Amino acid sequence: MVIKQGKIVAKEGKLINEPKIGQYPDFLSSTIKLAPELSPDAFAIKAEGSVVK
């Protein structure tokens, strides 16, 4: 169960109600600058073995 501001917002892994979409100033939507050639492979973490701790 997830409670936000005193109200249940999720239960048993499912949303109870759709969250409200916040209104943010335009300048906040361009605060992260990523190279255009960035791909999912750039986030890969190489690991050896088959056990996760």
Buried (B, 14 or more C-beta within 10 A) or exposed (E): EEEEEEEEBBEEEEEEEEEEEEEEEEEEEEEEEEEEEEEEEEEEEEEEEEEEE
